[in-house]
Structure formats: structure tokens, C-alpha cells
């Protein structure tokens, strides 16, 4: 049975005050062929570079074991033996939380020494049955993995975090023992009550911001909060490049017209085809300023109309360098990236007619053939941002 929802994944982080790097490490990967998504949040011992190295090593090893479906208990035992021992604390581990999601919504959560996961079904906290997995070996005595399995439903959310969130405010008059998971639940519930369809990105940001406030905006530990949101997908279509045969122009217009979701057209020739097919005029917007790119245009019924290959080339560069603190401006490429980030399922129709202007070897290297640029964008959307992308040619 196929799922009838999309899984939005987001992790927000803040470094410990005074540290230039976060000791918490979040990794995510979608195994498209297997219909599995694997997420890992690892909290390395200590802070700064040392903690980041421990967290990265742990998360990378977990991914490799999970990819081949190795028994997680055995994998954890090997990981504990592999990590270096801290000379002060005599501990050799990084805590971690793993979330594995099958295509049909079957979800498994495995937690080791991180705060418990919060599973929200609407406004209520949902607690599936827990299985304890005791690690073996002399060095692992007393260490336990907690495993949960459940079938996800649309509008479910999973919140999992490092102890920088739950310990925030510890020692203060309001939270002498730290903010705690119960307060994280109450805060999350209030967010959903105000905005029933709040995104994973915004919810994670709000939780992390609140934890920072609990610390007086000088976090005493790295703060990480990951949120999964099983929801109705947000669809977007990009049409770029004219069809190989002119007789296919009407088919392109029909596909775009009938599409339910956000619509983007990239390329002057493509825009002309759509304009004629819709019998709507093209109006240039000179206020959409970007010194590197031509301005955007407007066609009634289309959400965004831009120039083609130069704009797509910049879209790729922005996506490639995109980080949590990336600020998107108002230029054509920035607007496309913003719409891509707000969408889940992305449909790209790539026209295959060759534009002779892009074959001139004296032109800048950015003017690669359209197909290559689009393929590079698709790879980033799938691998870096876990978007579902459907690429077709016409």
C-alpha cells in the first residue's frame, strides 16, 4: 500500500555559546529504490570540534549499518567499541536517535541516551509500545537502546532533540531542572493549536528559539531539534525549454494548465509558447532586481515566469550553497529557490529543443545545455533536501 502523505523533514540547530561549530550532527537520506528514509541525530560528547567529530563518526556509521539492514543492537555495540574514550569522563560514546520510515508509513524509532521522542497525533501525545534492547559486551554493560514501532497517519508529527533543548534553563527559577520533554510537548501543542498546519521548519525553529531564550540567549549546550511532519504534499511544476517538436507545444500548455499546484516557467521561448497557448500577454516586472539576471515576467495563471538557463544556473548555485542561515532575496533565482523549499513534490518538464545560443564556446561556462543544469538541480533536491522530484522530457 502506498502512502497518501508526504514526509516533511527539518532540523534546526544552534551552537553552544562561544563555539564556532555544533557538536550535534543531523543526517538524513532517502533510499529511493527501497522506499526508505533514514534520519539520525547524534550528540557528540563534549562540545565544539571534538563533539562534532564524535557525532559525525557515529551518524555515518549508523547510516552504513542501516542501509544494509544490519541488526541495530549489534551495530550499536560495534559503534561503542569504535569511538575513542574520553580521558576525563571515561566515556566513549555519542548519544543518538534514529528514525527509519518505510514508504507505506511504517515508522521505527531507536533512541540511545537522547531525550525521548515526542510523537504528536493531532494535539495529543501518542506513545507506541517500547522495546528495550540491552547491549552486550563488558564495555556496554547497562547500556540500553529503546525501540518504538508504529504506523504513521496523515498529520502525525515526530519531534526529537538533543539534551540541549530539554536541559535549557536548568538552574533558573522557572526551570530548575531544565525545560524538560513535558514542556516541549506543551509548547509544541500550543504551536499546533495556533497553526494547525505549521510546517516542520517553522515548528523546529520555534522550539530551538524558545530553548535559546531559556538559556538567556547564551546556550550552555548545543541545541538541535528535528521535526517530521506527515502531511498533504505541496506540489510545484517547472516548465523549462521548448518541446523538441513544435507540434508538442499544445501538450506542454495542457500539462501546465491542468496541474494543481505552484507553476513556474523558465525561459523566454517557453514563456512565449505558454502565453500563446493561454492567450494571455507577458508583462515584464522591472522591480525584480538581480544584477546577474534578466527580470521576471508575469503571465496570468502562472505563479512565476523567469529567463531560462542563466536563472537555472544561479538556482543550482544557491541550492548547492544553501544552509540554515541562507537569506533569500527578491531576484528571480531566489524566488524559485524559495518556492522549491516550500514544496514537496516537484515536477519538472524539460524541453529538449536545443537553443543554438547556448552552444557558443565563447559564452560563460554557466551556459551549459539545459538538460545538464536541470539534472544537477534534481540531484540536489533529492539528495540534499529530500524532495520528491519527477523529471520528464518533451
Order of alpha helices (4+ residues) and beta strands (2+ residues): beta-beta-beta-alpha-alpha-beta-beta-beta-beta-beta-beta-beta-alpha-alpha-alpha-beta-beta-alpha-beta-alpha-beta-beta-beta-alpha-alpha-beta-alpha-beta
